[in-house]
Amino acid sequence: MATAIVTPTREQLIHSLYEAAEVEHNLMCTYLYAAFSLKDGEGEGLSAEEAAAVARWKRTILDVAIDEMGHLAAVWNITAAVGGVPRFGRTNFPLSPGYLPAGIVVKLAPFNADVLQHFIHLERPKSSQELDGDGFDPPPAFKRAPASPKLTPMPIDYETVGEFYEVLETGLRVMADKLGEKQLFCGDPALQLSPNEIDLGGAKPVLCSKTALAACEAIVTQGEGASAEHPDSHFCRFVAMREELAALKAKHPRFTPAFPAAHNPVLRRPPTPEGHVWIDDPMASAVVDIANSCYQLMLRLIGYAYVVPSPHAEKNLAVDLGIDLMKAMTMLGESAARRPAGKDNPNCNAGVSFTALRDSAPLPRGASTRRFFVERMAELARGAERLDPN
């Protein structure tokens, strides 16, 4: 197990919660990307048996992505509960080597056996020896420095995401003992997301160490770090998918469940082309542009919900609009994965790149932000009108 945080501070705790938010956010994006690339039915070249299996896999991956959104909401709520502002930002794909510990590789890739193995590796319990998928080679061996008593917040090292949450739970317990429950959980609970605004498992109010630790435990039990015997864990669901994929490939060697969507697509020529695919087809680029903008505005809206106290119709509206944009982005992401990337990348399709904003911090509550949302929605509508219907 990783070394617990030494003499934790509120700043260190928020620092760790920001990393947790980035982990959940990045995993959600990679799962969505793989799901968008999957083919749909016999009309896209699948047999009836293959189509039924791929439909199940897509539903499973999307369900896991929704779980990650719930985990993200849980982390956001804990952050707000301890007096922080939830983190909505992340870096662009692929993540730089060493940005996350333990050789974790995070990049966008279409569904195939190696990508599925990568998902299994990411979601593995501590006892598992599951290797990563081919093409997800870790960076050169790197270890973060052991935790030490510094005022500067420092990242901790961990082998699995489940282990990271164990250390985070330890930090919460120590801080509650050090400061007291009331002093640690000093944030306004009305600023959190709850079932009144969104139907997500992780969107439950965090009011004390008991509810904060329950949120962490739910994340571990459902996803990263669950035991290999937990049938509904992400790990077990992905392992079952791997077995079914292998059986179908043995029966139908030419079975290809997904379109050849790009690895790490980008909308502009990258300064370092290796590992990226520049989408230079005009219509594919336009589709990805609108998809990215839907995703970015969705984050803005969810972030705004965290500065509006509950109960308030404006808070509910922000969440509802964000969910609607995620649904629109799903359709656009599926469309992108079916379009050629462009002349520079033959035999490769496009894909939504989840381009991160330079800063995704919540905008201030008030008329100026409402005007921003109205303007941005109108811009998205005009952009969507210029797309072809496919």
N, C-alpha and C positions, 0 to 999 in steps of 0.2 A: 504493500500500500504506500502511496506517496506520503511524504512528510507533511504533517499538518502545518497550517500557517502559524508562525511564531508570533506571539503577542499581537493578535489581529487588531486592526483599527477599522473604523467605519469606512475610511478611504480605501483600505485594502479589500474590505468586504464588497464595496461597490465595484472596485476594479475586477474582482473575481466574477461578480454577477454580470458585468459587461462581457467578459469572455464567454460565460455561459450563454448569453444572448446571441453572441456571434456564432458559437458552435451550433445552436439550434437553428438559427436563421440560415446558415450556410447549408446545413444538412437538408432543410426543407427545400431549398432551391434545387439542390442536386437531385432530390427525389422527384420533384415536379418535372425537371428537365427530362429525366429518363421516362417518366410516364407520358409526357407529350410526344415522345418519339415512337411510341408503340403504335402498330398498325391497328386498323379498326375493321374487323369483319372480312368476309369473303370477297367483298368488292376491292380490297386492297391486297389480294393475292394469297390469302390464307385459306386453308381447308376449314371445314366446319369444326373439326376437332381442335385445330390450332386457334381458330377465332375464339372459341369458347374459353380456351386456356388463357389467351392473351387478354381477353376482357376481364377475367378474374385477376390476372396480375396487375393490370392497370388499376383496377379498383383497390387492390391491396396497397399498391404504391401510393396512390392518392390518399388512402386512409392513413398511411404512415405519415405522409406529408402533413395531413390535418392534425395528427397527433403532435408532430413537431411544432405546429402553430400553437397548439395548446400548451406545449412545454415552454414555448417562447412567452406566451401570456403569463404563465406561472412565474417565470423569471422576472418579467416586467413587474408583476405585482409585488414580488419580494423586494425588488429594487425600490419601488415607490414606497413600500411599507417602512423601509429603513431610512427614508428621507432623500433618496436619490431620484434622478430623472431617468427613466428607462432608456436603454440604448437601442436605437433602431437601425443604425448604420452597420456596414460591413465593408470589407475590401472587395475588389473585383476578382473574378475568377480568371485563371487558377490562383489559389492563395499562394503567396510567396513561401518558399521552403523555410521551415522553422517558425512560421507565424503561429502555428499551433504545434504542440509538443508531440513527442513519441512518434515522429515521422508521419503524422497524419497528413494525407494528401487529399485535397479538396479541389475538384474541378468538375466542369460540366461535360457529360458524355452521354451518348444515346444508350438505350438498354441493350445489353448483351450479357453473355455468361461472365465475362470479366468484371463488368460494372456491377452485376448482381453479387459477385464474390466480394467486391469492394464494400458494398453495403453490409454484407454479413460481417466483414472484418470491422467496420465502424461500429456496428451494434453488438459486437461480441461481449459476452460476460467475462469477468476476470479469469475464470477457469479455462476459457477457450483458447485453443491454439490455432484458430482459423487464420490463415495467411491472407494477405491482400491480393486483389486481382491483378493479373498481368496488365502492365501499362500504368500502374499506380505505384511506381517505385518510389520509396521514401527518399527524402534528401539525405545527404551525408549525415552519419551519426551525430546527433546533437542532443545535449542534455541542458535543460535550464538549471541554473544554479540552485542549490538547496535553499529552502526557506531560511531566512535569518532575520533578526530583529532590526529592521530598517523602517524609517518613517516613509520613505519612498515606496509606493505600492509596487509589488513585484509579482510577475506571473509564476505560477507553480508548475512543476513537472508532474505528469501522470501518464500511465500506460493506456488507460481506457477512459472513456468519457464517464462511465459509471464510477470509476475511482475518483475522478475530479469532483463529482457530486458528493462523495463521501467526505472529501476534504472541505467542501463548501458547507456541508452540514456541521462539521466540527467547528468551523469558524462561526457559524450562527450560534451554536451552543455556548462557545467561549465568550462571545460578545454579549449574549443575553445574561450570562453569569457576571460578566465584568461591569456592564452598565445598568442591568435591570431591564425587565421586559418593556416597561412603559417608555424608558429612555431610548432603547434600541429601536422599537417599532413606533417611531414618532411621526411617520408620514400620515397624511390625510387619507383615510381609507376610501373616501368618496372619489378620489382621483384614480383608483384602480378600476380594472375591468371586472365585471361580475356577470353572472347568468342573466341579469337584467338587461345587459347590452349584447351579449354574444353567447352562443351555445357551444362552448369549448370546455373540455374537461379541466384545463389548467386555469380557467378564468374564475377562480374562487378567491374571495377576499383573504388577504394575509394580515392578521391582526396581532400575532404573537409568535413565539418560537414554535409552539405546537403546530400552528397552521403553516408556518414557513417550512418546517421539517416535513410535514405531510406532503407539501407541494413537491419538495425534492424527492421524497420517497416514491411518489406517484410517477415522476419522470423516470426514475431508475427502474421501477417495476414494469412500466409499460414499454420502455425503450431501452436506451443505452445502459447496459449493466444488469439487465434482468437475468435471472438464472436460465440455464439451458432448458430447464424443465417447464418454464412458464409458457404455455401453449399460445398465448395471445401476444407475447412479446414481439417486437420488431425482428429480433434475431430469429426466433422460431418461424415466423411467417416467411422471412426471406429464405431460410433453409428449406422449407417446404416448397417454395417456388423453384429453388435450384434443382431439387429432385424431379419436379415435374418437367422443367426445361430439359434436363438431361434425358429423361425418358422420351420426350417428344423428338429431340434431336437424334436419338438412336433409332427411332422409328421413321423419321423423315429427315435425313441428313441435310437437305437443302432448306430446311425450315429457318426462316429469318423473321423474327417477330417484330423488328423495328426498322424504321427508315434510317438511312445513314446520316443522321443529324451531325452537325459539326461538333468537334471537341473545342470547347472554349471559344465560341463565336464572339466577334467584336464588330462594331459598326464603323470603325475607322481603321485605316491601315496602322497596325501596331508598330511601335518603335522596335520591339523585339518580336519578330514574327513567329519564332519557334514556339510551338504549343498553342497557337491561336489560329483561328480561321477568320479571315476578313470577309464579311458578307458584302459583295459588290454588285449582286443582282439588284436592280432598282426596286422591284416590287417586294422581294424578300426583305430587303433592307427597310422598306417602309412598314412592313408588317411587324418586324422586330422593333422598330422605333416606337410604334404605338403600344406594343406589348410592354416594352420597358417603361414607357411613360405611365401606363396603367399601374404597373407594379410600384413605381416610385410614388405616385399619388396615393396609392393604397397605404403605403407606409406613412406618408404625411398625415393621412386621415386618422389612422390608428394612433399615431403619435399625438395628434390633436385631442383625441378622446381622453388621453391621460392628463390633459390640463383642464378639462371641463369636469366639474364635480357632478356626481350622481345624487339624486335622479335629475336628469335634464334632457329634454328632447334633442338638444344639439349634440350631446354625447352619443345618444342612440343613432342619430342620423349619420354622424361621422363613421361609426362602426358599420352601419348598414351599407353606406356608399363604398366603404373599403372592401367589404365582402363582394359587392356587385362588381367592382373593378377586378378582383381576383378571378371571378368567374369569366369576365371578358378576357382577361389575360390568358386563361386556360385555353379558350378557343383560338386566340391569336398564336399562342405557343404551339398548339397542334398544327395550325396552318403553316407556321414557319418551318417546322420539322419536315414538311412535305414539299418544300420549295427548294430548287437548286440554289446553292450559296453564291454561285457566280462563276465566271470564266476562269478565275485564278485557282479555283478548287473544283475541278471536274469530279463527278461521282461522289459529291458531298452535298448534303442539304444544309439549310440554314438552321437556326434555333434561337430562341429568346436568350439574350445574354445576361439578363438580370443586372444591367449596368447600375452601379451604386452611385447615388448622389454624393457630391463632395461632403455634404453635411446633411444628415437626416434628422437632426434634433427637432423636437416638436416646435411648431410655430406658436407664437403667443396667442392667447385667447383674445378674440375681439373682432371688430368689423374688418380690419385689414386682412386677417387670415380668411375670413369668410369670403371676401372679395377675391383673394388669391384662388380659393377653391372653385369659385364660380368661373373665373377666367380660365383656369386650367381644364376644367370639364368641357368648356366650350372649345378650347384648342384641341382636345382629344376627339371630340365629336367631329370637328372639321377634318382632322387628319384621317379618321376612320371612314369618312364619306369618300375619300379619294382612293381607298383600297378596292381591289377587285373582290367579287363575292366569294371566292374559293377559300 
